[in-house]
Amino acid sequence: LLMPNEGLDAARVLMGDSLGFHIIFVMFGLTLPILVSWFEWMGIRRKNPELIRVAKFWSKIMAMLVITGVVSGTIIALQMSLVWPGILKFGGEVIGLPFMFETYAFFIEATFLALYMTTWNNKRITPKMHNFFGWMTAFGATLSAYAITSVNGWMNLPTGFDIINGKFANVDVFKAMFSNVALIEFFHSMPGYYLSASLFIAGFYGIRLMRAKTKDRMGASHKTDRFIFKTLVLFGIVMFIFSGITADLTGKYLAKNEPEKLAALELMYETADHAPLLIGGVAGENGEILGPHFKIPNALSILAGGSTTTIVKGLREYDDSQLPPLYVHTLFDIKMTLITAYVAIFGLFLFTIKWFKKCHYSRPMIGIVSLTGIMGIIIVELGWMMTEIGRQPWAVRNHLTTAEALTKTHNVSTFGYLFPLAYVGLFIVTVLALRKIMKSETKTLKGGK
């Protein structure tokens, strides 16, 4: 907890739980339309009815998760208005466009999702037209994601306006919505979503393969399972590479525009060039680094500016009241540990494909790779925690504090600590619904030839 104010703490708990829960459905809501459309397209192209059946199965789960995501997203929208009215009161005329844009994007997504789900096996709709409905669903979901991400980017680096005599002037809503930070956040987060969800689904097929006997696992009865597992893992690896490229851009953005956040992530106390990257350790008093840790020479300067001589600002450049909580460094360490594990697992998987044919379908390899989906979800959650906690104490950086954005009502504490129970209930209902879909489709998922 960052503040002694109980109402503020409760509101932050409520928002954190809401976002953490919602982001899981965002991952699958953005990824499944692409994967389902791709499965169907491959089935049409290869004249493979098994891939089309796989697409139909996952489309039911896609619809279920999109509905759940709409519910959790609506709750967050209400919280923005009721719990954090100061944000919209301060910048509503600047960030109103992306909210409106998101509504239109969702209209596209919902319309084509309805068309997609209701026209399976409809003789009046050609397979290619049906597949087009799927791709348009993915298009609408992607536009919606960009709109909301641009709002978060604006909160991190407010642009598109001037403040003259305490009032907004020269408002440019397009500059705010299509800022560099919005683009960087979008192109960094999207590969992470695709990576996590695709590997999680690959894990589903991995478990199916692991349960099969070796002879059956490599036989015709599990040909489709092997194809989907391998393809999704390779897709995840490509997304991992893209995410790494955009992570480099993110580091350079932070060094230039949010240097205090970068300093907190790395517990960089003194401004310096040739800045090292700190691995491990926690913040102590008076700038001490406690616990096991080591430093990679020059790495932070290279990350910040591409050169060992890049100057990185330290925490002592700022007043303590303007700094985020320093435990964000621990979150960053955990995230980087999981990413390092990804490098090792992906490297081993590619090595077995190249040099040891079919070894990537061995039970140990499948088991290891199947864990990467859960790891990816944790990485995405940690990334958003670092972004949001790292912006504290600001709701809108350098303009509006989190405390100022909070509602003045006095019953936030009750909702803040009790409302997360509603998410537990929603999660249980969602899992039960998904299990029902799984059981009803057991025959469909027996593997294809």
N, C-alpha and C positions, 0 to 999 in steps of 0.2 A: 504494500500500500504506500502511495506516494504522499498523501496529504493527511493531516490529522482530522480533517472535516469528515464526519461520518457519512453525511449525505453525498459528498463528492466521491468518497471511496466506494459507496454502494453503487452509485451511478456508473463508475468506471468498471466495477465488477460486472454489472449488468451488460454494459456495452461490450466488454471483452468477451464474456461468455457468448453473447449474441453473435459477434463477428466470428469467433472461433468455431461455433457450431455452423454458421451459415457458409463459411468458406469451404467446408467439406462438400456441400451440395453444389457450390459454384464450380469446384474442380470437375465433378462428374457432369454437371449440367452443361459445361463448355466442351468437354472432351467426348462424351458419348454421342452427341449428334454427328461429330466428325467420324468417329469410329463406326457407328452404325451405318452411316451413309457410305463409308468406304467399304465395309463388309458387303453391303448390298451391291455396290458398283462392281466389286470384284466378282460377286456371284453372277451378275448379269453378263459381265465381260467374259468370264470363263465358263458360262453356262453351268454353274455349280449350284444346285439347289440347296446344298448343305450350308453354304455361306449365307444364302438368303435367309434360311431358317435361323441361323445365328443372329443375323441382323434383326429379324423379327423378334427374337427372344430379348435381345438387349434393348430394343426400342420400348418394350414394356417397362423395363427398369428405368430407362431414360425418362419416360413420361412420369413415372412415380417420383423420381428424384427432382425433376423440374418442378412438379407440384409442391413438393416439400420445400424446395428452395424458394419458391414464390412466397410460401407462408413465412419462412424465417426471414426472407428479405423484406416483406411487408412489416414485420415486427421492428426491424432495424429502421425502416423509413419512419415509422411512428415514433420511435425513440428519438430520432433526429429532430422531430417537431416538438415532442412533449418533454423529453429529458434534456435535450441540448438545444433549446430554441435560440440561444445566443449566436450559434453558428449561422443559421439562416437569417437571423435578424441582421447580423453584421454583413454577410456577403451574399445574401439571397439574389440580389440583382446581378451578381457576377456569375454565380454557379447555378442559376435557375435554368440556363440553357441545357447543360448536361443532364439535369434531372428530367427535363422535358424530352430530350433526345433519348434517354433511357426508356421512357414510356413508349415512344414510337418503336424503338428497337424491340422491346418486349412484345409489342403488338405483332410485329413481323414474326418473331419466334413462336408466339402462341398460335397464330393463325396457321403457319405452315406445319407446326407440330400436330395440330388438330387434323389438318389435311393428310399428313403422313400416317397418323395412327388409324384413321378411318377409311383409308383407301388401300389397305393391304388386300391383295387378291381381287381388286376391283377391275373387272374386265374393261371398263370404260377408260381406265387410266393405264397408260403404257408403263412398263417397268422403268423406263428412263425418266418419265415424268414423275413417277412416284419417288425415284431416287433424287430428282431435282427438289422435291418438297423437303427431303432430308437435309440437303445441302443448304437450302434457304433457312431451315431451322438453325443450323450451325451459324449461318451468317448473322441472323438476328441476335443470337446469344452472344456472339463476339462483339457486335456493335454495343449491346447493352453493357457488356463487361468494360468496354473502353470508356463509356460515358461515366460509369461509377468510379473507375480508376482515375479518370481525369479530375474528379472532385477531390479524391484523396491527394492527388498530386498538387492540386491548388492549395490544400490545407498545409502541405509541406513547404510549398514555395508559392505564396500568393502572387499572382500576376494579373494583368488585364485591367488595372485601375490605378488611379492616383487618389491620394487623400489630401484635399485642400481645405484648410480651415475646418478640419474635423469632418468633412463630408466627402462622399465618393464623387470622383470626377473622371472624365476621359475613360469611361468603362468600355472595355473591348471584350465581349463575352467569348469571341472566337479565339482570341489570344490566350484567355484563361483556359479554355477547353483543349486547345491544341498546343499547349506549351511543351517545352523540351522535357520537363520532368514528367508530364503525363505520358509522353511517348516512351520515355525510358522505363517508367513503372509498368506500363502496359506490356512492352516487349520483353521485360524481364519476368513478369508474373505469369504470362500466358504459357511459355514453354514449361514453367514449373507445374502449372495445372495439368498440361498434357502429359508431362512426364509422370506425375504422381498417379493420375487416374489410369493411364494406360498400363503402368506397371502393376497397379492393384488388380486390374482385370486380367493381366497376364498371370498374376498369382493365382487367380481362380482356375485358369486352365492348367497352371503348374500343379496345383493340388490334385486335379483330376488325373494328370499324367502320373503323379507320384503314387496314387492309389492303384494304378494299373500294374499288372505284372510286366516284367521287362519285355517279354515276347509280345504281349498285347500293346504295350506302350509304343513300340516301334512298328506295329502292324497297321493295316489299313483302317481298322476300327477307330484309331486315334489320329488319323492323318490330319483332320481339320484342327484338332486340339494342338498338335505340334506346329502346324502352320501359323495359327493365331498366336500361340505362345512366343514363337521365335520372332514373328513380325512385330508384335507389340513391344518386345524387349528391344529390338533394333530401333523401332520408332522412339522409344524412351531414351535410348542412347543419343540419337540425333537431337532430341529436345534438350538433353543434358548439356550437349555441346553448345547449343544456342543459348541456353541459360547461363553458361559460363561466359560467353562473349558479352552478353548484356550485363552480367555481374561486374565485369571490368568497367563498362560504361557507368554503372551505378556508383562504383567506387570513386571514379573521377568526378561525377556529379556531386557526391557528398563532400568531397574535398573542397570543391568550389562554392557550393551553395548551402550546405549544412555541415560545416566543419566541426561544430560542437558534437554533432551526432557521431561523426566518424571518430573523433577523439574519445568519446565515451565507449564506442564499440571496441576500441583498441587500448583503452586506459592510457592514452597518450597525454601526459601531464604537461610536458614542456614543448614549446614550439621548436622544431628542428628540421633540418634536412637530413638525408640519409636515415630516415626514420625506420625503425624496425617494426616487424609485425609480431605482436605478442600472442603467444599460444599458452593458454592456461593462466592460472593466477586469479586472484580477486582483489578488489580495491581495499586498501587499508587506510589508516589515517595518515594525513600529511603526505599523500602521494606515494605511499608504499605499495608494493605489489606482494601480496601474501600468497602462500601456497606454492605448490610445484608449478613451474612455468619455464619457458625458454623463449628466445627471440630470434626471428629470422632477419638478419641484417639487411637494411635497405628496402625490404619488401613493401613496407607501407608507403614509402615515397614513390616507389614504382607503381603501386596500385593507385595512388592519388594523382599522379601526373605523368607516369611513363618514364620517369628518370630518377636516378638515385639522389639527384640534387634538389628534387621537388621539396619545398618547405611545407610541412604539415603543422597546422595550428594545434596547440595543446590546450588542455582543459583550463589551465591557469590564465588563459586569455579571457575567460568569461567569469562573470559573477556566479557563485554557487547556485543562486536562485534561478538562474537561466539554464542550468544543466539538467539533462535527463538522469534518471537513476542509473548508477554505474553497473548494476547487475546485467545490463544489456550485453556487457562483454561476455558473461557466462552463456547467455543465449546464443551469441555469435560463435563461441567456441563449440557448443553442442552442434550447431548447424554445420560448421566446418568439419567436425569429426564425422558426421553422417555423410557429407559430401565426399570426404576422403575415402570412406568406405565404399561409396558409389564408384569411385575411380577404380578401386581394387576389384570390385565385383564385375563391373563392366569390362575391365581389361581381361579378367580371367574368362569371362563368357566369350569375348571375341577371340581370345587365344585358342579356346577349345574348338570354336567353329573353324578356325583356320588350320589348326595343326592336329586336332584330335576329333575327327568326324564323328558325329552323333554323341560325343561325350557331354555336349551341352544339354542332352536329354537324360543324363544320369540323375538318379534321385538326389545326390548331394548338391549338384549344380542347380537343379530345378528348385530345391528347397531354399538355397541361398538367394537365388534370384527372386523367388516368390516373396521374400521379406522386403524387397526394395519398394513395394507399393506403400506399405505402412511407413517406411522410412521417408518416402517422398511426402506423404501427408504431414508428417512431423516437421519436415524441412519447411514446407509452405507455411504452416502455423507459426513456426519460429520466425520466419521472414517477416510476416505481418506483425508479430509481436515486437520485433526490433524496430520496424517502421513506426508503429504507433507509440510505443513506450519511448522510443528514441526521440520523438518530437516533443515530449513533455518538457516543461509545463504548459506548452502551447496547444490550443485546439487549432488555431490558425496562426502559423508561425510568425512571431514578432508583432502580431496585431491583437490577438484575442487568446487569453489564457483559458485553460480547461475550466477553472473555477468560474470565470466570467461567463462561459458558455452555458453553465449549468442552470437548470430551472430554479425558480425561487420557491417552489412548493416544498413542503416539509415531509412528504410521505415517500420519498425516493428510497429511503433505507429499506423499507418493507419490501418494495418491489425488487430492489437491487439484489437482495439476498434470497428471496423466495421465488422470484420469477424464473431463475435458472432451472428450478424443478420442472417447469413447464417444458423446457427443452429436453430434459431427460424423458419426460412422457412422450414428446414428439419423436424422439430418437427411437424409443421402444416400439411405438406404433409403426414407424418407418421400417424398422428391422423385421417386424412381424409381417408386414405387407410384402416386403422383398422375399422373405422365406416362402410365403404363399405362392408368389410368382415362380420362384425356383422349383418348388414341388410340382406345380402344375405343368412345368416345362421339362420334367425329368426325361421324358422320352425324346424330346428334341435335342437334349444335350448328351446323347449317348455317343457322340463322336461321328464323324463323317468319313466317307470313303474318298 
